Amino acid sequence: MDYLTPRILAWVVIFSIGRAWADDFSPSPVASPSEDDAPYKFTGYVETDGHGSGSVAIHPKLVIGCAHVNYDDLNFEWLSDIRWHWKWNGIGEPPGSGLLLDGQYNFASYGRFVRQSRTTNYATPKICNSDFVVNYSTVNTAGGEYADWIERGGSYLQTSATSKFITGYPSGRYVSGDADEYRMHETGPFSGRFIPPNSNYPDYLGMYGIETGPGNSGGPIWGWKNGEWALAGVLITGAEVADEGYSFAGVYAIGKNAWGRIISALGTVGALPGQLSGSFSLAGVPAATVNSGTIIKKFTVSGLVGSIDTMTLDLVINHSRRNDLRVELRGPAGTTLTMFNLGSRRGSSARNLVCTGKKISGFRGFHANGVWILSVKDAYPENGGTLVSASLGITTR
């Protein structure tokens, strides 16, 4: 199954009540040798019993795409002969047999939903919301390089001001033998806002006015991050003006559920250093004086994939009376937790606040990357001290 256009029609009609529009954007061939530039160089042709598109992101041994390219919906089984043709941009089908990918991580529920849909004539939200696959290889799939990613792809794609871009191989738009039939194509850049047709299935998002074509399934939708295109999701459904009288693109957004499959694949191929765990020290060290007021220090966390599983804090504050101190930690999403609230002027107080490996449970499930803020408040002016060091230990899942 190369493309879901005939199967989404009834649902799209329902979706149109709350539809999101963009200007009309259609795919066009990528001029050679642009396939050697980003993000084209991370795009490729996926060959199964049909074909689709894919991208190399997050790790040089992963090819990310959509499940229906890897699934035989006539016999209800996952295909094993998945072959990858990296950045093909020529005349005719890619030559040779391509790279045989070693395996895949998918949602087991996808096949079940496809079987259930056999009694209907359109794709259900459940199918679209599980139409995601991570292929993996024992060797590099894009010359050892890979694209960056946007952790909260859904949030990015649902923002109208952000720039988006689709690449892939919409060969189904062409009659057989057309010189552009198997060329790499691009759609965009465009802005506009993708929206979820059904709030119960938030990973599937759609937008009118965007056109790709059969064969582009699994192709990446890119977002702009730190001066380059980064993976925000994959294309899974669509409609073309010539067939339906309107254009539409549906995508599976990178988010919490996708990260589960991606991290499973990383466990197989071997995660890159710093992808699943890391230690992050305070910015702005050397030591800061703590005395009657609040000091603010920042950690910058980057490179981790997935969501937080475990988190610890190491902290050293030299102070003549530690019960004067209140310590809080704020995450990138704005959640703030109190680490220590020792403040009391009554009685004696031990010196210094030192902790090693203090477990922090309140951020589990949050994304780790971004700026974390440690605030230390000294409640009373009589005594002073020094924030010597602090670091966060984070593992993701």
C-alpha positions as a printed NumPy array, in Angstrom:
array([[  0.   ,   0.   ,   0.   ],
       [  1.772,   3.125,  -1.209],
       [ -0.704,   5.783,  -0.218],
       [ -3.961,   6.076,   1.725],
       [ -5.781,   8.631,  -0.452],
       [ -8.812,   6.468,  -1.375],
       [ -9.173,   5.267,   2.207],
       [ -9.242,   8.648,   3.935],
       [-11.942,  10.33 ,   1.874],
       [-14.903,   9.789,   4.206],
       [-12.918,  10.841,   7.219],
       [-11.561,  13.916,   5.475],
       [-15.111,  15.061,   4.826],
       [-15.732,  14.895,   8.584],
       [-12.42 ,  16.605,   9.259],
       [-13.317,  19.487,   6.944],
       [-15.687,  20.923,   9.526],
       [-12.652,  22.123,  11.491],
       [-10.14 ,  22.158,   8.701],
       [ -6.906,  24.106,   8.541],
       [ -5.918,  25.743,   5.272],
       [ -2.591,  26.743,   3.814],
       [ -1.775,  28.195,   0.409],
       [ -1.681,  25.556,  -2.31 ],
       [  1.713,  23.87 ,  -2.389],
       [  2.512,  21.05 ,  -4.796],
       [  5.645,  18.896,  -5.128],
       [  8.353,  19.701,  -7.644],
       [ 11.506,  17.782,  -8.612],
       [ 14.654,  18.52 ,  -6.643],
       [ 17.354,  19.923,  -8.91 ],
       [ 20.468,  17.769,  -8.998],
       [ 22.978,  17.832,  -7.289],
       [ 20.918,  19.302,  -4.428],
       [ 20.434,  15.768,  -3.127],
       [ 23.888,  16.186,  -1.595],
       [ 22.626,  19.046,   0.577],
       [ 20.465,  18.967,   3.696],
       [ 17.703,  17.999,   4.115],
       [ 17.627,  16.154,   0.786],
       [ 20.686,  14.083,   1.696],
       [ 18.721,  12.554,   4.57 ],
       [ 15.855,  11.47 ,   2.28 ],
       [ 15.61 ,   8.17 ,   0.421],
       [ 13.464,   5.749,  -1.534],
       [ 12.01 ,   2.786,   0.395],
       [ 11.354,  -0.324,  -1.681],
       [  9.023,  -3.09 ,  -0.472],
       [  6.364,  -4.926,  -2.496],
       [  5.522,  -1.392,  -3.517],
       [  7.471,   1.663,  -2.501],
       [  7.491,   4.71 ,  -0.297],
       [  9.836,   7.291,   1.145],
       [ 11.868,   7.669,   4.307],
       [ 14.503,   9.671,   6.12 ],
       [ 17.592,   9.174,   8.243],
       [ 17.323,  11.104,  11.498],
       [ 18.299,  10.794,  15.177],
       [ 20.869,   8.054,  14.433],
       [ 22.894,   7.162,  11.315],
       [ 21.537,   3.583,  11.316],
       [ 17.826,   4.432,  11.43 ],
       [ 15.4  ,   4.952,   8.538],
       [ 12.15 ,   6.497,   9.723],
       [  8.946,   6.136,   7.739],
       [  5.32 ,   5.032,   7.857],
       [  3.944,   1.614,   8.707],
       [  1.711,   1.096,   5.683],
       [  4.754,   1.011,   3.385],
       [  6.059,  -1.946,   5.435],
       [  2.725,  -3.732,   5.786],
       [  0.892,  -6.113,   3.447],
       [ -2.725,  -5.172,   4.061],
       [ -4.029,  -7.957,   1.819],
       [ -2.405, -10.759,   3.795],
       [ -2.235,  -8.832,   7.077],
       [  1.468,  -9.299,   7.712],
       [  4.592,  -7.215,   8.169],
       [  7.023,  -7.34 ,   5.275],
       [ 10.647,  -8.233,   5.927],
       [ 12.276,  -7.353,   2.589],
       [ 12.612,  -3.589,   3.152],
       [ 15.286,  -1.978,   0.978],
       [ 16.709,   1.509,   1.212],
       [ 17.981,   3.621,  -1.686],
       [ 19.706,   6.637,  -0.182],
       [ 19.099,  10.1  ,  -1.765],
       [ 18.195,   8.682,  -5.187],
       [ 17.464,  11.509,  -7.643],
       [ 17.74 ,  10.139, -11.16 ],
       [ 15.825,   8.811, -14.151],
       [ 13.884,   5.604, -13.588],
       [ 13.788,   3.373, -10.56 ],
       [ 16.905,   3.259,  -8.376],
       [ 19.438,   0.787,  -9.758],
       [ 20.597,  -2.252,  -7.832],
       [ 18.914,  -3.997,  -4.944],
       [ 19.447,  -1.27 ,  -2.363],
       [ 20.427,  -1.735,   1.278],
       [ 18.453,  -4.502,   2.981],
       [ 17.333,  -3.111,   6.325],
       [ 17.687,  -5.501,   9.233],
       [ 14.456,  -4.932,  11.091],
       [ 11.773,  -2.531,  12.217],
       [  9.945,  -1.252,  15.256],
       [  6.256,  -0.527,  14.749],
       [  2.976,  -0.375,  16.617],
       [  1.623,  -3.92 ,  16.834],
       [ -1.826,  -2.372,  16.988],
       [ -1.462,  -1.075,  13.421],
       [ -2.173,  -4.47 ,  11.847],
       [ -5.138,  -5.037,  14.129],
       [ -6.66 ,  -1.706,  13.176],
       [ -6.145,  -2.447,   9.481],
       [ -8.007,  -5.733,   9.839],
       [-10.83 ,  -3.963,  11.651],
       [-11.058,  -1.371,   8.882],
       [-11.726,  -4.049,   6.271],
       [-15.413,  -3.668,   7.117],
       [-15.305,   0.053,   6.272],
       [-14.274,   2.009,   3.19 ],
       [-11.973,   4.539,   4.828],
       [ -9.026,   4.674,   7.178],
       [ -9.935,   5.133,  10.808],
       [ -8.231,   7.592,  13.134],
       [ -6.746,   4.605,  14.959],
       [ -4.912,   3.495,  11.819],
       [ -3.523,   6.948,  11.121],
       [ -2.495,   7.388,  14.732],
       [ -0.359,   4.229,  14.635],
       [  1.031,   4.569,  11.089],
       [  4.679,   4.981,  12.062],
       [  7.726,   2.744,  11.735],
       [ 11.428,   2.869,  12.574],
       [ 13.622,   0.693,  10.358],
       [ 17.16 ,  -0.069,  11.481],
       [ 20.379,  -1.37 ,   9.975],
       [ 23.691,  -2.734,  11.222],
       [ 25.446,  -0.239,   8.929],
       [ 25.102,   3.489,   8.31 ],
       [ 22.226,   4.407,   6.03 ],
       [ 23.243,   7.931,   4.955],
       [ 27.019,   7.919,   4.83 ],
       [ 27.307,   8.187,   8.592],
       [ 25.283,  11.417,   8.828],
       [ 21.792,  11.929,  10.176],
       [ 19.293,  14.748,  10.551],
       [ 18.421,  16.543,  13.747],
       [ 14.949,  16.155,  15.19 ],
       [ 12.216,  18.176,  16.876],
       [ 11.195,  16.399,  20.079],
       [  7.729,  17.909,  20.252],
       [  6.927,  17.557,  16.583],
       [  3.196,  17.828,  17.184],
       [  3.509,  21.162,  18.961],
       [  5.75 ,  22.475,  16.21 ],
       [  3.459,  21.397,  13.374],
       [  0.376,  22.836,  15.07 ],
       [  1.92 ,  26.31 ,  15.183],
       [  0.948,  28.423,  12.188],
       [  4.058,  30.608,  12.249],
       [  6.563,  27.77 ,  11.882],
       [  8.114,  26.778,   8.568],
       [  7.513,  23.241,   7.211],
       [  8.948,  21.288,   4.316],
       [  8.25 ,  17.823,   2.828],
       [ 10.607,  15.653,   0.763],
       [ 10.093,  12.264,  -0.867],
       [  9.171,  10.358,  -4.019],
       [  5.606,  10.985,  -5.294],
       [  6.086,   8.798,  -8.376],
       [  2.373,   8.029,  -8.52 ],
       [  1.743,  11.508,  -9.88 ],
       [  3.406,  10.54 , -13.171],
       [  2.621,   8.199, -16.056],
       [  5.061,   5.345, -16.399],
       [  8.261,   6.35 , -18.135],
       [  8.085,  10.047, -17.299],
       [ 11.608,  11.35 , -16.664],
       [ 10.5  ,  12.798, -13.317],
       [  8.702,   9.679, -12.122],
       [ 11.413,   8.582,  -9.69 ],
       [ 13.047,  11.915,  -8.975],
       [ 13.213,  13.223,  -5.448],
       [ 10.59 ,  15.939,  -4.868],
       [ 10.017,  18.753,  -2.417],
       [  6.844,  20.439,  -1.219],
       [  7.262,  23.838,   0.398],
       [  8.539,  25.467,   2.451],
       [  5.125,  26.446,   3.751],
       [  3.664,  27.655,   7.026],
       [  0.117,  27.132,   8.183],
       [ -1.15 ,  25.017,  11.026],
       [ -1.688,  21.271,  11.099],
       [ -4.531,  20.217,  13.381],
       [ -5.591,  16.875,  14.917],
       [ -8.868,  15.684,  13.361],
       [ -9.666,  13.769,  16.531],
       [ -8.449,  14.779,  19.976],
       [ -8.337,  11.118,  21.03 ],
       [ -5.599,  10.479,  18.457],
       [ -3.203,  13.412,  18.798],
       [ -0.273,  12.005,  16.796],
       [ -2.117,  12.309,  13.484],
       [ -2.384,  15.858,  12.114],
       [ -3.725,  17.227,   8.858],
       [ -3.712,  20.372,   6.735],
       [ -5.49 ,  21.36 ,   3.541],
       [ -3.693,  23.13 ,   0.711],
       [ -0.634,  20.846,   0.812],
       [ -0.196,  18.313,  -1.984],
       [  2.352,  15.536,  -2.354],
       [  1.368,  12.312,  -4.093],
       [  1.352,   8.488,  -4.08 ],
       [  4.791,   7.187,  -3.205],
       [  5.623,  10.027,  -0.836],
       [  4.245,   8.039,   2.125],
       [  6.838,   7.89 ,   4.887],
       [  8.62 ,  10.935,   3.555],
       [  9.817,  13.381,   6.189],
       [  8.134,  16.609,   7.122],
       [ 10.861,  18.941,   8.296],
       [ 10.799,  21.841,  10.722],
       [ 13.297,  24.66 ,  11.097],
       [ 15.559,  24.288,  14.139],
       [ 18.794,  26.085,  14.942],
       [ 19.393,  27.113,  11.339],
       [ 18.686,  23.748,   9.698],
       [ 15.829,  21.41 ,   8.782],
       [ 15.019,  18.819,  11.463],
       [ 12.567,  15.915,  11.458],
       [  9.146,  16.804,  12.889],
       [  7.06 ,  13.933,  11.499],
       [  6.344,  11.675,   8.525],
       [  3.779,  11.921,   5.75 ],
       [  1.112,   9.198,   5.826],
       [ -2.017,  10.384,   3.985],
       [ -2.958,  12.833,   1.297],
       [ -5.343,  13.978,  -1.407],
       [ -4.559,  15.605,  -4.751],
       [ -6.53 ,  18.249,  -6.576],
       [ -6.647,  16.182,  -9.786],
       [ -8.262,  13.259,  -7.946],
       [-10.377,  14.82 ,  -5.223],
       [-10.726,  18.478,  -6.181],
       [ -8.742,  19.61 ,  -3.13 ],
       [ -5.293,  19.043,  -1.665],
       [ -4.574,  17.625,   1.759],
       [ -1.627,  16.214,   3.692],
       [ -1.795,  14.091,   6.831],
       [  1.292,  13.448,   8.952],
       [  2.326,  11.404,  11.943],
       [  4.041,  13.806,  14.341],
       [  7.129,  12.9  ,  16.34 ],
       [  6.024,  12.806,  19.959],
       [  5.749,  10.633,  23.057],
       [  4.512,   7.51 ,  21.25 ],
       [  7.031,   7.764,  18.42 ],
       [  9.873,   8.087,  20.915],
       [  9.01 ,   4.702,  22.381],
       [  9.69 ,   3.045,  19.008],
       [ 12.743,   5.18 ,  18.309],
       [ 14.357,   4.407,  21.657],
       [ 13.707,   0.694,  21.141],
       [ 15.581,   0.946,  17.85 ],
       [ 18.405,   2.854,  19.528],
       [ 18.694,   0.015,  21.993],
       [ 19.242,  -2.35 ,  19.078],
       [ 21.761,  -0.342,  17.046],
       [ 23.49 ,   1.279,  20.037],
       [ 22.563,   4.783,  21.046],
       [ 25.036,   7.544,  20.332],
       [ 26.902,   8.998,  23.346],
       [ 24.684,  11.399,  25.252],
       [ 21.417,  10.334,  23.614],
       [ 19.904,   8.342,  26.474],
       [ 21.784,   9.689,  29.503],
       [ 23.97 ,  12.586,  30.498],
       [ 25.313,  14.77 ,  33.297],
       [ 24.777,  18.511,  33.008],
       [ 26.518,  21.081,  35.182],
       [ 25.518,  24.603,  36.064],
       [ 26.259,  27.374,  33.634],
       [ 27.955,  30.394,  35.145],
       [ 30.244,  28.603,  37.592],
       [ 32.539,  29.696,  39.432],
       [ 30.776,  29.871,  42.69 ],
       [ 28.043,  32.389,  43.456],
       [ 27.48 ,  34.169,  46.748],
       [ 24.294,  33.273,  48.631],
       [ 23.218,  35.964,  51.102],
       [ 19.786,  37.454,  51.766],
       [ 18.126,  37.128,  48.369],
       [ 17.676,  34.735,  45.476],
       [ 20.304,  33.695,  42.977],
       [ 19.409,  32.1  ,  39.666],
       [ 21.618,  29.624,  37.803],
       [ 20.954,  27.725,  34.58 ],
       [ 21.643,  24.281,  33.158],
       [ 21.441,  23.783,  29.399],
       [ 20.438,  20.235,  28.472],
       [ 20.706,  19.096,  24.862],
       [ 21.159,  15.975,  22.766],
       [ 18.936,  13.653,  24.802],
       [ 16.139,  11.788,  23.028],
       [ 12.802,  10.706,  24.433],
       [ 11.373,  11.687,  27.796],
       [ 12.889,  11.693,  31.271],
       [ 12.98 ,   8.351,  33.054],
       [ 15.22 ,   9.049,  36.06 ],
       [ 16.784,  12.249,  37.302],
       [ 19.178,  13.115,  40.13 ],
       [ 20.647,  16.293,  41.611],
       [ 24.134,  16.802,  43.021],
       [ 24.426,  20.043,  44.98 ],
       [ 27.008,  21.761,  47.195],
       [ 26.182,  25.004,  49.032],
       [ 28.554,  26.179,  51.735],
       [ 26.509,  28.119,  54.272],
       [ 26.733,  28.86 ,  57.973],
       [ 23.064,  27.949,  58.498],
       [ 21.465,  25.681,  55.91 ],
       [ 17.969,  26.107,  57.365],
       [ 17.977,  29.589,  55.849],
       [ 17.806,  28.093,  52.348],
       [ 15.054,  27.284,  49.885],
       [ 16.111,  25.534,  46.644],
       [ 13.852,  25.129,  43.612],
       [ 14.342,  23.575,  40.184],
       [ 12.368,  24.675,  37.14 ],
       [ 12.176,  22.579,  33.974],
       [ 12.075,  23.811,  30.354],
       [  8.273,  23.387,  30.246],
       [  7.831,  25.672,  33.263],
       [  7.159,  23.076,  35.974],
       [  8.864,  24.003,  39.251],
       [  9.704,  21.631,  42.094],
       [ 11.017,  22.477,  45.547],
       [ 14.194,  20.525,  46.216],
       [ 14.809,  21.836,  49.739],
       [ 12.755,  24.115,  51.974],
       [ 14.659,  24.121,  55.225],
       [ 13.85 ,  27.619,  56.346],
       [ 13.379,  28.209,  60.04 ],
       [ 14.992,  30.789,  62.346],
       [ 14.288,  28.76 ,  65.461],
       [ 16.909,  26.657,  67.13 ],
       [ 20.234,  25.676,  65.799],
       [ 20.955,  24.679,  62.209],
       [ 23.599,  22.497,  60.638],
       [ 26.107,  24.039,  58.285],
       [ 26.243,  23.512,  54.534],
       [ 23.778,  21.885,  52.168],
       [ 25.306,  18.924,  50.355],
       [ 23.494,  16.207,  48.435],
       [ 24.71 ,  13.515,  46.069],
       [ 22.356,  11.627,  43.77 ],
       [ 19.168,  13.116,  45.2  ],
       [ 16.352,  11.471,  43.252],
       [ 13.889,  13.79 ,  41.534],
       [ 10.614,  12.175,  40.502],
       [  8.467,  15.129,  39.541],
       [  9.847,  15.54 ,  35.999],
       [  9.403,  11.935,  34.856],
       [  7.844,  11.821,  31.398],
       [  8.881,  15.395,  30.518],
       [ 11.298,  16.197,  27.707],
       [ 14.764,  16.917,  29.057],
       [ 16.278,  19.241,  26.478],
       [ 16.194,  22.962,  27.12 ],
       [ 17.115,  25.405,  29.862],
       [ 16.704,  24.312,  33.475],
       [ 16.784,  26.925,  36.234],
       [ 18.037,  26.408,  39.765],
       [ 17.031,  29.092,  42.251],
       [ 18.53 ,  29.364,  45.726],
       [ 16.872,  31.716,  48.194],
       [ 18.575,  32.805,  51.416],
       [ 15.759,  33.947,  53.698],
       [ 17.753,  35.912,  56.236],
       [ 20.546,  38.507,  56.024],
       [ 22.511,  37.544,  59.092],
       [ 24.324,  34.588,  57.53 ],
       [ 25.809,  34.   ,  54.121],
       [ 27.258,  31.284,  51.977],
       [ 28.344,  30.146,  48.542],
       [ 26.763,  27.986,  45.816],
       [ 29.793,  25.864,  44.916],
       [ 28.46 ,  23.397,  42.351],
       [ 25.385,  21.648,  41.018],
       [ 24.711,  19.078,  38.328],
       [ 21.786,  17.112,  36.955],
       [ 21.996,  13.445,  36.02 ],
       [ 19.311,  12.473,  33.496],
       [ 18.376,   9.215,  31.793],
       [ 15.609,   9.003,  29.203],
       [ 13.285,   6.309,  27.95 ]])
